[in-house]
Amino acid sequence: MKLPKYELTAEKSLMVFEFTSEGTKGRIPKLIKFSETHLKDFFNLAFGDKSLDTGEIDDLSVSNNGDSERVLATVVSAVYAFTDKYRDAWVYASGSTPGRTRLYRMGISKYLEDVTKDFEVYGLFENEWYDFVNGKEFDAFVVRRLKK
């Protein structure tokens, strides 16, 4: 993906990334967190606005800051950095709402040719994993960096 992205800052572990969205609604701090799950090498990706009250992710807020492509490219760059360090990691993502999951699916679909050059991509539908294909509804997604 050759899209403009925001500058990321990250903890040394590369489990937490921060950046600032800049658009029609102003400057909005964002967080990306990778969390270990009970499955070996399986991480959950959480993303959203950074709550100014708690410092945690607010994944239900709707920014509508007019920069969704740049935000998506920034999240993807965090996945690249994370999987550079954790080469065997599976990264799981789903939207906090069905609408957000749909937006993620649309983003993956739009850039699928680029994404599949570096990642295996699967979609979850009715509790079964499938190769990701354009036009199919999925409830969640998982990616793993290709071994090169």
N, C-alpha and C positions, 0 to 999 in steps of 0.2 A: 504494500500500500504506500504509494508515494503521495501522501496527504500531509498538509501541515498539521503539526501537533504541538501541544503545550509542553513546556519544560517540566520534567518530573523531578521531584526530590524523593529520596527513598531512605528507609532505615537500612543499616548495614546488612541485615538479614534478607532484604528485598521482599519482605512479607507485607510491608505497608508503603504505599506511594501517595504523594500529595501533589496536586497541581491546582491552578486557578483558572477557571473558565472566565473569559472576557467577552462580553457580548452586549446585546440590547438591554439586558437587565442589570448590567454592571459586572463587577468582579465577584465570582462565586467560588469559594474554596470547595475542592472535591477530594474524596478519599477513595483509594483502591486498596482492598485488603485481601490477602491470600491466607486462608486458614486451613490447618491440617484437619483431616477427618479421621474417622476410625479405620479407614482403608489405607493401606500402605501406598505412599506416593500419590494420593488423591487429595486435591486441595479445592476448597470452595473459593470462588472469586466473588467478593462483595464490592459494590461500587455505588456511590451516590454523593450527595452534597455532604460536606462536613458540617455537623451541627455546631454552631458557635457556642451553644450552652454546654454541651457534653463533650465535644471533640470527637464524637463518634459519627458513623455513617447514618445519614437519614436517607434511606433508599425509597422513600415514598414521596419526597418532595418533587415538585415539577418546576424545573428552572425555566425552560423555554427561553434560553439565552441566545438562540439563533446560531449556535456553533456546534450542533450535534455531530457533524462529520469530523470536526477537529477533536471533539471529546472522544468519539469512538476511536479515532486513530491514536489518541493518547493512551487509552485503555489497552489497545492492542500493543502499543510499544511497551507497556508495563508487563504484559504477558510474555513478550519476547525477552525482556530483561530477566523476569522470573524464571523462565524455562532455560535461559542461558546458564543460570546458576544451578537450577534443579532439573537436570536433563531428563530424568525419568518421571517427572511430574505429569499427572493428568490434572487439567484445570477444568473444573465444573462451574457452569454459570446458568442461572435462570433469572428471569425478571421477577421483581417483587410483586408484579401484577401481570395478568395475561397480556395486557397492552405492551408492557415493557419487554416481555418475552418475545412478542411479535416484532418489536423494534430490533431486538438483538438478532432474530432470525433474518430480518430484512438486511441488516448490516452484513451478516455472514454471507448471505446470498449474493449481495452486490459485489463483494470482494472475494468470492469463493475461489476463483482461479488463482489469485495471489496467495490466499491463506493456505491452500492445499500444496503450495510449493514448499512450505515449511512445517505444516501441521497435519496430523490426522484429525479429522473432524467428524463427530458423531452427534446425532440428535436422539433425544429420549421421547418416545411416543407410547402411551399406554403401557408404561413400565418395561419397555423393550428398547434396546439401543440399536440404532440403524446408522449406516453411512449417511452423512448429511447430503441431502439433495435439495436443489432449489424447488420451491413450490410446495413442499411438504410441511405440514404443521408439526411443530415439536414443542414439548413442554420444558425442555432443558437441553443443554449442550455440554459437550466435553471435548477438549482438544489435548493433544500430546505432540510435542516436538518430534519431527521426523529425525531418525538417526542418519547422520551423513558422515 
